[in-house]
Amino acid sequence: MRALVCEGWRDFDALEVKEVPPPPLRPRGVRLRVEAVGVSFAAQLVVAGKYQRRPPLPFAPGTEVVGTVLEAAPDAEAPPPGTRVFAALDWGGMAEQAVADDIHVMPLPLGLPAGLPGGLPAEAAVALPISYPTAAAALLWRGRLEPGQWVLVQGAGGGVGLAALEVAQAAGARVIARAGAAKHDRLRARGAAAVLDSAEPFRAAVAGITGGAGVALVLDTLGGEAFDEGLRCLGEGGTLLTLGYAAGTIPSLPANLLLLKNIGVAGLNWGTYLGWSPGDNRRAHAPRVRALWQQLLDWWQEGKLHPEVHAALPLERFREAMALVRDRQAVGRVVLRP
């Protein structure tokens, strides 16, 4: 099969597409024919050996895929062959075939009440294993989002940010979306109550929008100065949800501000629930993970979620795909089609 192969720790652009044997079918594993796989910032760290886990060399990067079940191990609880699914992987998605744990494989519905014959397009469904549940777990589990609350989404034009905009609205919240000017029209079309420019200070604007009360939640994927100013946009009892540091700087926390404003900071690492952290408790977390995936599928079928694809490219154009992600030009997801 064809796969994008990492044979030693290196820059993503130095990888090569090669012919390799299909991955072995492990216990409780499900073999998939991969239709689409997501491209993310994290993939650069993984192939450079700078991520929290190092896959055994050689390997194919890629953790979020959509495809068709080919076969399953005898002890796997899996959909029958031919079923269209999405799946979360430890690695191996940027290939024609991949093997996932049975608990991390979810069948895709065939269609919407309002249309979309044949179901959710494979490229769009790539956002369901990781991007959307990252946003949803942060907002619903860690932030305890309630209907009517104000939410500020930093980096709202990216994969997780755009998902957070939709998840917050599906849960009945009002969203202030912050992104580059080129993405503003798209965010308004997606229902953002207000849109702010990422190149400008925003604390005063948030105060004006919320009548001085501040927001209940800030979802932050950027870090750096955006984290610091976002913390000051919280109203009493609010929480900043930190999900990543795309701006390149890991912020330091002014603990006295938490005390003075009665606010908090909570982290969300979706990988913990998928078994990517020390201890690997994926099977203990599986019921909760699958329930959240099902909630997202239900919202999609109700027309509340619209996963967006910025570009879908063949596997050989992996460098171009990563450049779109790296340069933050994408609105929604960039995917490869092995």
N, C-alpha and C positions, 0 to 999 in steps of 0.2 A: 504494500500500500504506500501511498505518498503521504509524507508527514514533514512538518517543519521541525528540524532536529537541532537540539542543543547538545553538543558533545563535550563542551567545556565552558566554564564561566566566561561570558563575553557580552558585548553589546548586542542588542536585539537585531540590529541591522546586519550583523556578521553571521547570523544563522543561515542555514541552507535548507531547501526543500529536497528530500532524498526519498528513495525507495527503501523501505524498511519492512521487517516482518510485522504482521498485526500483533497487538498486545495480547498476552495470554489471558484466558478467561479464569479469573480467580474465584475462590468460594464466595457465594452470594453476589457475584458480579453479573452485570448485564452488558452485553456487547451491542454497540450502537453503530449504525452507519451515520456519520456526521454530515448534516446538511449545512449547518452554520455554527460558528464559534465566535465568541466575543473577543475583542481586542481591548486591553486595559492598560493603565499606567503600571499596575502591579506586575504585568508580564515582563516588563523591562527589568524590574528588580529581581524577579525569579531567575531569569537566564544569566544575570550578572552575579548570582550567588549572594545577593544582598537582602533577600526576603527572609522572613522569620523561619521558613523551612527551606531546605535544599533537597529537591528531588534527586534520586539516584541517576547518575549519568549513564548513557545518554537518555534524553527524554524529549517529548514534545510539550511545549507550553500550552496553556489554554484550559480554563476551569469551568466555562459555562457554554453548554452546547444544546442544540436542537437536532434531533435525528430520528431514526427509525430503529426499533428493536430488531436485532438480527438473531440473537440467541441469549439464553440465560443459564447460569450454573444450576445444577439440580436442586441446590438448597436455597436458591434465590426466590423471593416473592416478587415477581416481576410481571408486567403486562406481556401478553403473547407477542410472538414475532409479527412484525408488520405494524405494530402500534407506533404512532407518532408521539414523541415525548420531548420534554426538556429534562436536563440533568445537570447537576453540579459535580465537578470532578476535582480530584486533588491536582491533577495535571493530565496532559495527553490529548487535549481537545483539538489542537491544530493538526489534524490528521484525518484520513478518510475513515478510520475506525477508532473508537475509543471504548474503554470499559469503565462503567460507573458502579458504585455500590447500589444495591437494589433500593435502599431507603432514600436514595437521592435521585430517583427517577420518577417523574410525574407524567401521566398521560395528558395530552393536550385535547381539549374539547374540539369538536369538528366544526363548530360555527357559532356565530352570534345570533341572538334573536333578531337583530336588525340586519343581518347579512353576513358579509365576508364568507362567501362559499368556500368550503375546504378548510375553514378554520383560520387561526392566527398565522400569518406568514412566518416561516422559519426564522428569517432574519430578525423580525420584531420580537419573537418569543425568546430570543437569546437574553433579553433583559429580565426574564422572570426568575431564573435560578439565583441570581446574586444582586443585581442592581436594585430591583424593586423591593425584595425582602430586606436588603440593607437599609433602605429608607424606611420601610414599614416597621421593622424591628426597632429602629431608633425612635421613631415617632410614637409608636403604639406601646412597645414594651418598656423602653427606657424613659421616654418623655411623657407617657400616660396622657396622650393627646385627647382632648375633649372637644365636642362640637362647639363651634362659635369662637374658639380661641384664635389668636393671631400667631402665625408662624413665619419667621424670617428664614428663607432658604438661601444660603450662600452658594455660589457656583451653580445657579439654577439651570444653566444651559447644558450641563454635563449629564452623563448617564444616570448617576445617583440623584443629582439635583433635580432633573426633570421628573424622575420617578417620585421624589419627595413632594414636588408640586402637586402631582396627581393623587398620591396617597393621602396627603393632608386634606385635599378637597373631598375625596371619597369619604373621609371620616368626619366631614362637616366643618372643617376649619377654613379660615381665610388666610391667604398666602401673600406675603411680600417677597417677590423674587428678585434676586440681585445677580446680574450677569453683564457681559459686554454688550455694547450698543447694538451690534449686529444680530443679537439674539432676542431683542426686546419684543419685536412684533410676534415672534413665535410664542413667547411666554404669555403675552396678552391673549393670544388666540387659544392658549391652553387654560385660560381661566384665572390667571394671577390677578388678585385684587389690586396690586400695585407692582410696578417694575422699577428697580433702581439700577443705576449704572455702576458697574464694578470699578470704574476709574475714579469715582468721586466719593468723598466722605458721605456717610449715610445715617449717622446717629440722629441728627436733627430731623431728617426726612422720616425716619421710623417713628420718632416721637410725634410728628405732625399727623401721620397717617393713623396712629392709634390713639389720638387725642391725649397724648402725654402718658398713657398708661404703660407703654412698652409691650413687647410681645411675650407670649407664654413660653415659646420655644424658639431657639435658633438652631438650625441644622447646618453644621459647618464642615465642609470637606476641604477647606483651604488652609487653615492655620494662619500664622503670621499676623499682620496687622488686622486682617478681617476678623480673626478670633478676638483680638483685644477690643475692637470697636463693637463687635457683636455682643460681647459679654455685657457691655454697657447699654445695649438696647433691650435687655430683659426687664420685664416688669417684676413686681414683688412676687416671690415664689417661683419665678421662671427658671428654666433649665437650658443651658447650652449643650447641645449634643455634638461631640467631636467625633468625626468619622475618618479624617485623614488630613494630610498636609500638602496638598497639591501646590501651594504657593512656595513650598520649599523650606519653610521655617517652622519648627516645632515651638509653639509659644510656651512661655512660663506663666503660671497662674497667680494673679494677685489675690491671695487668699483673704485678705482683709475686705475686699470688695464683696466676696460671698457673704461675709458676716453682715456688712453694712446694708446690703440690699436684700438679704434673705433669698439668695439665689443659689443655684447649683450648677455643676458641670458633670455630665455623664458621658462615658465612652461607649461606643458600640463597635464590636468587632464581629461581623457576621461569620467570619471564619471559625470562631470558637464553636458555633452551633453546627458547623459542618465537619468538625474534627480536626481542624488545622492548628490547634493550639496544643501545648503540652498536656498530656493526659488523654487526648483523643476520646472525647465522650460523645461522639457522633450518634451512637445508637440510643443513648439516654436522651439526647436532645431531639431525636427524629420525630416523635409525635408532635411536638410544638412546631418544629420546622415545617412539617407537612401540612399542619393546620393553617399556618400562615400562607404557604404556597396556595392552598385551596381558597383562602380568602381572596388572594390576589386574582386567581382564576375566576372566582365568582364576580368580582368587581369588573374584570375584563368583559365577561359575558353580559354584564349589566350596562356596558358602554361607559364605565367610569374611568377606565384606564386605556391609554392609546400608546403603547410602546413605539418609540420613534427610532427610525434607522437613518443615520446620516449618510452612510455609504456601506455597500456590500460588495466586496472585492474577491476575486479568486485568490487561492492560497499563495500563488507566486508573487502577488503584489503585497506581501506582508509588510514590507518596508514603508510603502505608501500608506497603508492602513495605520501603522503606528505613528507616522508623521502627523496624520490628522488628529490622533489622540494627543500626542505630545505637544502640538502647537495650540491645543484647546480651540480648534476651529469647528469641532463637531457639535451639532445640536442633536442630542440623542446618542445612540450607539453606533460604533463602527464594527463591522463583522467581516469575517473571512468565510468563504464557501469552499471547503475542501473538495 
